[in-house]
Every structure is written in structure tokens, then in C-alpha cells.
Amino acid sequence: MGWALFFLVIAVLAFVGWESRRGGVGAVAAIRQIAGFALMAAVILVFVVPRTELVNSLGEPVGVAVRGYGMFLMLAAIASVGLAAWRAERAGLGADSILQLAPWTFIGGLLGARIFYVTQYFEDFLRPTWTETLLSMAALNQGGLVVYGGFIGGFIASLIALKRHGTPIWRIGDVIIPCIFVGLLFGRLGCLMNGCCYGGACESGPLAVRFPAGSQVHAEQLLSGELLGIQGRPISSEDEVPPGQSRLIVDAVRPDSLASQAGIEAGQTLRIALDSSYRDQVPLDRPVEEALPGVFVLESDEVLARFSPQDLPAIAEPVWGTQIISSVFAAIMFVVLLIVERILHRAPKRTSDAATERAISGGSRPGVLMLIGFIAYGVLRIVLEWIRVDEKGQFGTSLSISQWVSLMVIAASLIALFIRWRGVAGNENGPMENENDS
């Protein structure tokens, strides 16, 4: 941790020296630009990273994991913020407008993503006392973030910061929106590495993904009986099924499957439970989370079969690779938004000084690009939710909470787009509108 803080200080000093020489700004101004990032990084190193340390089966620490998910999120942050700073400099807003905004957006996005997830799965966080419940909600190292919540939280925090610094909201929104899709591209690849945000079962193909044992998909397919060779129907009951267990009625058993070898037949009512008793098989220099589960199959509390991790399939059945689909769409939307931006910012045929200045300073329709980006993501999320299986329908419909939020975002963006387009069109022959008006 000491070395990490040391290199952070060196990086800050290098940035201050570079900015002072390159831009002719004073050291104090350069420090102000990087202060938010440096403070956020220091807090993460001192308070967050130690809480993520992994332990072995005896509870002894074995180190901090460098996860693919975290690495891709870091790439997403660096790429999107760096690109936004470059675009802001070209737009005449200054790179410091992004560097000052980024910490607010990051913190607001993190809180929004967590609050959205906790609200969506509130019952999973309930504990015997309020203190334990709040600690469970705050345990970010246990996972649980929703992209939509991150967008909303980051957007609200950004509005507050922009108002505080007097930055033109519509213009900075146009600068940032393509960069958000760059962040989404890397972020969804992180979801792929993490094994989350996957789609429903599908046939093998270029858009299908098969996750290994130990993944969430593998565990769910064990509990559904699919990897055991069971085709069954979940039993609806008022009694809550404990985590890591399922109850189902067997409709059919695949020949030569594990279930067939155990003598399981159609018509039986079964309980399938993950068996975590194999934790001691993990070497003491490895984290206990690497322990793979076995499976119990029971009928009326009688054990019909017990399968060790070695008995079970090492890979899950194919599911839709919604993470890859989302990343590809993000890359496409990034290019499309740049093309749309070029069209919107094209200088008018009238070559008056006012028209030329307006084209250079952000185009004649500031905010339009940002609203188009909002609409595009809303449409994408609605489509993806139809092939994802991790969210239930809400408000008595088959639409998930993310689809409902998408519909509201699309509707609000369309209304705002209509107002902006008409308002700007009405001002094309008159004085420019006040771009600070949100």
C-alpha cells in the first residue's frame, strides 16, 4: 500500500510539472486540476483496497485479487475520461472542466449504481438489525452494481458540479456522450470477465458464451437441473427457498446423464442444493472463493445423489453473450455519434461571423447529440432485456425495471429533443440562446 501511495504522489507531481510547462499555467492551477482524482485514488488505496483482501479456508489473508472486471472498469474510466478531456479541449471548454467533473461523476455513479441495485433486490439485504442491514448494503466488495443506476447517479452529480462551476451543460453533455459509450464498451467486457449480465439459454453460435464452473451461470444451471440432465419445472411455494437451493418437479431425464445414472425419474419432486463442503480442498495459498461446489439431490429430505465438483460438467451450457452484443453496439454508437456530431457542427452556408463562431463553439444545436445518445442507449437496453434473464417483470407486466426506466428516459429525451430543436431553430436568425440554461 505504501508503494502504491508513493507512485500516486510521483504521478501527481509529474502531471503538475507537465501541465505547468505545457500550458503555462501555475503549479497551483495544475494541482487543482488533479486534486479530485488524486484524493479519490488515495481514498480507494487506503480504505477500499484493504477491505477487498481475500482469505484462505482458514480465514488467513492471501492477497488482493486483480480481477478482469476491475481491470476493464479501470480501462473504461481512463479511456472515457481521457477522451472527454481531449474533446473538451478541442471544444474550447478546457480539459480541466472534465477533470473537475470526473470525481463527482464517479462518486455519484457509484452511489447511484449501488442504490439502484439495493432497491431492486432489497429483500436480499435484510438482516436481523438495522446496523447489519446497512453494512450489507454498503458492502461493495460483495458485488451488486447496476449500470442504469450509475448513469442516473452520475448524471445528477454532474449537473450539480456543472452548475457549481458555471460550465455550459448542453455543450459539455455533447462532449461527454460519445465517451460514455467508450466506457460502456470496456465496462461490458468487464461484465463478460465477471460472468454477470448474461442472457438466457440459446444454441451454440457466434453470439453464445459458455461460462466455466464457479461462475454464476454454472451455479444456476446446476440448481435448475440442466447440467445434471434434468428437465423440470420450478415449484411455486409460499415458503422461501434458501439461497443455493431449488425445488422442482422432474418432467424428463436425459439418457446417459448424471441424473439418469443416479436413478432419477420423471414425476419426482426434488430439492437440489449446492454443496460447499469442498472448501478444504483449496490449497492454503489460494483464496477460498476458488472452491467449486458439489451438488446434493434430495427427495423428501432423503439424499438420492451427491456429486463432487469433479463429477460435474466443467463448463455451462451456452447463453446469449449480451455483454459482447452491448460492447459491439457501444462501439457502433460511438462512431455514429461522431458522424452525427460532424453533421450538426457543420458550418452553415451563411458565412457571417456569428454563424461561424457558433459552429466552432459547439454547433448550432447544443444538447441534441447528448439526447440522441440517451435515446440510443434506452433502445439498446430494452432490446437486451428481452434476452437477459436476471431481472423479473415489474408492475404486473413482463417489462423489467430497466426497461421501464428506459421507456422514461426515451420519452423524456424525445420531449427535450423536440424542445431543443424548435428552440434553437427559432433562434437561428436571432441572438444565440443562453447555453448555461439547463
C-alpha positions in Angstrom: 0.0 0.0 0.0 2.9 2.3 0.8 4.4 1.7 -2.7 1.1 2.4 -4.3 0.7 5.7 -2.5 4.3 6.6 -3.4 3.7 6.1 -7.1 0.5 8.1 -6.8 2.4 11.0 -5.4 5.0 10.7 -8.2 2.3 10.6 -10.8 0.6 13.7 -9.4 4.0 15.6 -9.3 4.7 14.5 -12.9 1.3 15.8 -14.0 1.7 19.1 -12.3 5.2 19.6 -13.9 3.9 18.6 -17.3 0.9 20.9 -17.2 2.9 23.8 -15.8 5.4 23.6 -18.7 3.0 22.7 -21.5 0.1 25.0 -20.8 2.0 27.8 -19.0 -0.4 27.5 -16.0 0.9 27.8 -12.5 1.5 24.8 -10.2 -1.5 25.7 -8.0 -3.8 25.6 -11.0 -2.4 22.3 -12.1 -2.8 20.9 -8.6 -6.5 22.0 -8.6 -7.0 20.1 -11.9 -5.7 16.8 -10.5 -6.6 17.2 -6.8 -10.0 15.4 -7.2 -8.5 12.4 -8.9 -5.6 12.2 -6.5 -7.8 12.3 -3.5 -10.2 9.7 -4.9 -7.3 7.4 -5.7 -5.8 7.8 -2.3 -9.1 7.1 -0.6 -9.5 3.9 -2.7 -6.0 2.7 -1.9 -6.2 3.4 1.9 -9.8 2.4 2.7 -11.3 0.3 -0.1 -8.5 -1.9 -1.4 -7.6 -3.4 2.1 -11.3 -4.4 2.5 -11.1 -6.5 -0.7 -8.3 -8.7 0.6 -9.1 -12.4 0.1 -8.6 -15.2 2.6 -8.0 -19.0 2.5 -10.1 -21.7 4.0 -8.6 -20.9 7.5 -9.5 -17.2 7.2 -5.9 -16.1 6.7 -5.3 -13.3 4.2 -3.7 -14.4 0.9 -3.7 -11.1 -1.1 -5.8 -8.8 -3.1 -7.3 -10.1 -6.3 -6.6 -8.4 -9.6 -9.8 -9.1 -11.4 -10.6 -8.9 -15.1 -13.8 -6.9 -14.1 -11.9 -4.3 -12.2 -9.2 -4.0 -14.9 -11.8 -3.4 -17.6 -13.5 -0.8 -15.4 -10.2 0.9 -14.9 -9.7 0.9 -18.7 -13.2 2.3 -19.1 -12.5 5.1 -16.7 -9.2 6.0 -18.2 -10.3 5.8 -21.8 -13.6 7.7 -21.3 -12.2 10.5 -19.1 -9.1 10.9 -21.2 -11.1 11.1 -24.4 -13.6 13.5 -22.8 -10.8 15.8 -21.6 -9.3 15.9 -25.2 -12.7 16.6 -26.7 -13.4 19.3 -24.2 -10.1 21.0 -25.0 -11.0 20.9 -28.7 -14.4 22.3 -28.0 -12.9 25.3 -26.2 -14.2 24.2 -22.8 -10.8 23.2 -21.4 -9.6 19.8 -20.2 -9.9 21.0 -16.6 -13.7 21.1 -17.0 -13.7 17.3 -17.3 -11.0 16.7 -14.7 -13.0 18.7 -12.2 -16.2 16.9 -13.2 -14.9 13.3 -13.2 -14.7 12.8 -9.4 -18.3 14.0 -9.0 -19.5 11.8 -11.8 -17.6 8.7 -10.4 -18.8 9.1 -6.9 -22.4 9.9 -8.0 -22.3 7.0 -10.4 -21.1 4.5 -7.8 -23.7 5.6 -5.3 -26.5 5.5 -8.0 -25.4 2.1 -9.2 -25.5 0.7 -5.7 -28.7 2.3 -4.7 -30.4 1.1 -7.8 -29.2 -2.5 -7.1 -30.2 -2.4 -3.4 -33.6 -1.0 -4.3 -34.1 -3.7 -6.9 -33.0 -6.6 -4.6 -33.9 -5.0 -1.3 -35.1 -8.3 0.4 -31.6 -9.8 -0.2 -30.0 -7.2 2.1 -32.4 -7.5 5.0 -30.6 -8.6 8.2 -31.7 -9.0 11.9 -30.7 -5.5 12.8 -30.6 -2.1 11.0 -26.9 -1.9 11.5 -26.3 -5.2 9.9 -28.7 -4.3 7.0 -26.9 -1.0 6.3 -23.5 -2.7 6.4 -24.8 -5.3 4.0 -26.0 -2.6 1.6 -22.6 -0.8 1.8 -20.5 -4.0 1.2 -19.4 -3.1 -2.3 -16.8 -5.9 -2.3 -19.8 -8.4 -2.4 -20.8 -7.1 -5.8 -24.0 -5.5 -6.9 -24.0 -2.5 -9.2 -26.5 -1.6 -12.0 -25.3 0.4 -15.0 -28.5 2.4 -15.2 -28.2 3.5 -11.6 -24.7 4.6 -12.4 -25.9 6.7 -15.3 -28.6 8.3 -13.3 -26.4 8.9 -10.2 -23.5 10.2 -12.3 -25.9 12.4 -14.3 -27.4 14.1 -11.2 -23.9 14.6 -9.6 -22.6 16.0 -12.9 -25.5 18.5 -13.1 -24.7 19.7 -9.5 -21.0 20.1 -10.4 -21.6 21.8 -13.7 -24.0 24.3 -12.0 -21.4 25.0 -9.4 -18.6 25.7 -11.9 -20.8 27.5 -14.3 -20.0 25.1 -17.2 -22.4 25.1 -20.2 -24.5 22.0 -19.5 -25.7 21.3 -23.1 -22.2 21.7 -24.7 -20.4 19.6 -22.1 -23.1 17.0 -22.5 -22.4 16.8 -26.2 -18.7 16.4 -25.4 -19.2 13.6 -22.9 -21.9 11.4 -24.5 -19.6 9.6 -27.1 -17.1 8.9 -24.3 -19.8 7.2 -22.3 -20.2 4.6 -25.0 -16.4 4.1 -24.9 -16.7 3.4 -21.2 -19.7 1.1 -21.9 -17.6 -0.8 -24.4 -14.9 -1.7 -21.9 -17.3 -2.0 -19.0 -19.4 -4.7 -20.6 -16.3 -6.6 -21.5 -15.6 -6.5 -17.7 -19.1 -8.0 -17.2 -18.1 -10.8 -19.6 -15.0 -11.5 -17.5 -17.1 -11.4 -14.3 -19.7 -13.7 -15.7 -22.6 -11.3 -15.0 -25.3 -9.6 -17.1 -25.6 -12.7 -19.3 -28.5 -13.7 -21.5 -30.9 -16.7 -21.5 -30.1 -20.1 -22.8 -29.5 -20.4 -26.6 -27.9 -22.6 -29.2 -24.2 -22.6 -29.8 -23.2 -19.8 -32.2 -21.1 -16.7 -32.6 -23.2 -14.7 -30.1 -23.3 -17.5 -27.5 -21.0 -17.8 -24.4 -20.2 -20.8 -22.2 -19.0 -19.9 -18.7 -16.8 -22.2 -16.6 -17.5 -23.9 -13.3 -17.6 -21.4 -10.4 -19.5 -18.8 -12.4 -23.0 -17.6 -11.6 -24.3 -19.2 -14.8 -22.9 -22.6 -14.0 -24.4 -22.5 -10.5 -27.8 -21.5 -11.8 -27.8 -24.3 -14.4 -26.9 -26.8 -11.6 -29.8 -25.6 -9.5 -32.2 -25.8 -12.5 -31.0 -29.4 -13.1 -29.9 -28.6 -16.6 -26.3 -29.6 -16.1 -27.5 -32.8 -14.4 -29.6 -33.8 -17.3 -33.0 -32.9 -15.7 -35.8 -31.0 -17.5 -38.0 -29.7 -14.7 -40.5 -27.1 -13.6 -39.8 -24.9 -10.5 -42.3 -25.4 -7.7 -44.1 -22.3 -6.7 -44.5 -22.2 -2.9 -45.1 -19.6 -0.2 -42.1 -21.0 1.6 -38.9 -19.1 0.7 -36.3 -21.3 -0.9 -32.9 -20.8 0.8 -30.0 -19.4 -1.2 -28.1 -22.1 -3.1 -31.2 -24.4 -3.3 -34.1 -25.1 -5.7 -37.2 -27.2 -5.7 -38.6 -28.6 -8.9 -40.8 -31.3 -10.5 -38.9 -33.6 -13.0 -40.5 -33.6 -16.4 -37.8 -35.7 -18.2 -34.4 -37.0 -17.6 -31.8 -37.0 -20.4 -30.3 -40.6 -21.1 -26.7 -41.2 -20.0 -26.8 -38.0 -17.8 -25.7 -37.7 -14.2 -29.4 -37.7 -13.2 -30.1 -40.9 -15.2 -27.1 -42.6 -13.6 -28.4 -41.7 -10.2 -31.8 -43.3 -10.9 -33.8 -40.1 -11.0 -37.1 -40.4 -13.0 -39.8 -38.2 -14.4 -42.5 -37.2 -12.0 -40.3 -36.9 -8.9 -40.3 -33.8 -6.7 -36.7 -32.9 -6.0 -34.7 -30.4 -4.0 -31.3 -29.5 -5.4 -28.7 -27.9 -3.2 -25.2 -26.7 -3.7 -22.7 -28.5 -1.5 -20.0 -26.1 -0.2 -18.2 -28.8 1.9 -15.3 -28.9 -0.6 -13.7 -25.7 0.6 -10.9 -27.6 2.4 -9.7 -28.9 -1.0 -8.4 -25.5 -2.0 -4.6 -25.0 -1.2 -3.9 -22.7 1.7 -2.1 -20.3 -0.6 -5.2 -19.8 -2.7 -8.4 -17.9 -1.8 -11.3 -19.9 -0.5 -13.6 -18.4 -3.2 -11.9 -20.7 -5.7 -13.6 -23.7 -4.1 -16.1 -25.2 -6.6 -19.4 -26.5 -5.2 -20.7 -30.0 -5.3 -24.4 -30.9 -5.6 -27.0 -32.7 -3.4 -30.1 -34.1 -4.9 -32.8 -34.9 -2.4 -36.4 -36.2 -2.3 -38.4 -35.6 0.9 -35.1 -34.9 2.8 -33.6 -38.3 1.5 -30.4 -37.9 -0.4 -30.8 -39.5 -3.8 -27.4 -38.5 -5.1 -24.3 -36.5 -4.2 -21.9 -35.2 -6.9 -18.5 -33.8 -6.2 -17.1 -30.8 -8.2 -15.0 -33.3 -10.3 -18.2 -35.2 -11.2 -20.0 -32.2 -12.6 -19.5 -30.6 -16.0 -16.6 -28.2 -16.1 -18.5 -25.8 -18.4 -22.0 -24.4 -18.5 -24.5 -24.7 -21.4 -24.4 -21.7 -23.9 -26.2 -18.5 -23.1 -26.6 -15.3 -25.1 -23.5 -13.2 -24.9 -25.3 -9.9 -24.1 -22.1 -8.4 -22.8 -20.5 -8.8 -26.3 -23.6 -7.5 -28.0 -23.6 -4.5 -25.8 -19.9 -3.8 -26.3 -20.3 -4.0 -30.1 -23.3 -1.7 -30.1 -21.3 0.7 -27.9 -18.5 0.8 -30.5 -21.0 1.3 -33.3 -22.8 4.1 -31.4 -19.5 5.9 -30.7 -18.8 6.1 -34.4 -22.4 7.0 -35.3 -22.4 9.8 -32.7 -19.2 11.2 -34.1 -20.8 11.2 -37.6 -23.9 12.9 -36.3 -21.8 15.4 -34.4 -19.9 16.3 -37.6 -23.2 16.9 -39.4 -24.7 19.0 -36.6 -21.5 21.1 -36.2 -21.0 21.7 -39.9 -20.7 25.4 -40.5 -23.8 26.9 -42.2 -23.7 28.2 -45.7 -24.2 31.7 -44.3 -20.6 32.8 -43.6 -21.4 35.5 -41.1 -19.1 35.9 -38.2 -21.8 34.9 -35.7 -22.7 31.7 -37.7 -19.0 30.7 -37.9 -18.4 31.3 -34.2 -21.5 29.3 -33.3 -20.3 26.3 -35.4 -16.8 26.4 -33.9 -18.1 26.7 -30.3 -20.2 23.6 -30.3 -22.6 23.7 -33.2 -25.9 25.3 -33.7 -27.8 22.7 -31.8 -26.1 22.1 -28.4 -27.6 19.2 -26.4 -29.0 17.4 -29.4 -26.1 14.9 -29.6 -26.4 14.1 -25.9 -30.2 13.4 -26.2 -29.7 11.2 -29.2 -27.2 9.2 -27.1 -29.7 8.8 -24.3 -32.3 7.6 -26.7 -29.9 5.1 -28.3 -28.9 3.6 -25.0 -32.5 3.3 -23.9 -33.5 1.4 -27.1 -30.5 -0.9 -26.6 -31.3 -1.7 -23.0 -35.0 -2.5 -23.9 -33.8 -5.0 -26.6 -31.1 -6.6 -24.4 -33.5 -7.1 -21.5 -35.6 -9.4 -23.7 -32.7 -11.8 -23.9 -31.3 -11.3 -20.4 -32.8 -13.4 -17.6 -31.6 -11.7 -14.5 -34.5 -9.3 -13.9 -38.1 -10.0 -13.2 -41.1 -8.2 -14.7 -42.4 -5.2 -12.7 -45.8 -3.5 -12.1 -47.7 -6.6 -13.3 -46.0 -6.6 -16.7 -43.2 -8.6 -18.4 -41.1 -5.4 -18.5 -38.2 -5.3 -16.2 -37.3 -2.3 -14.1 -34.5 -1.4 -16.5 -37.0 -1.4 -19.4 -39.4 0.8 -17.5 -36.5 3.3 -16.8 -35.5 3.1 -20.5 -39.0 4.0 -21.6 -39.0 7.0 -19.2 -35.5 8.1 -20.4 -36.6 7.8 -24.1 -39.8 9.7 -23.5 -38.0 12.5 -21.6 -35.2 12.7 -24.1 -37.6 12.9 -27.1 -39.5 15.7 -25.4 -36.3 17.6 -24.6 -35.0 16.9 -28.1 -38.2 18.4 -29.6 -38.0 21.5 -27.4 -34.3 22.0 -28.1 -34.7 21.6 -31.8 -37.6 24.0 -32.0 -36.0 26.4 -29.6 -32.7 26.6 -31.4 -34.4 26.7 -34.8 -36.3 29.7 -33.6 -33.1 31.4 -32.6 -31.1 30.7 -35.7 -31.8 34.2 -37.1 -31.6 35.9 -33.8 -29.2 36.0 -30.8 -27.7 32.8 -29.5 -29.6 31.2 -26.6 -28.1 31.0 -23.1 -26.3 27.7 -23.2 -26.0 27.7 -19.4 -29.7 27.2 -19.2 -30.4 23.6 -18.2 
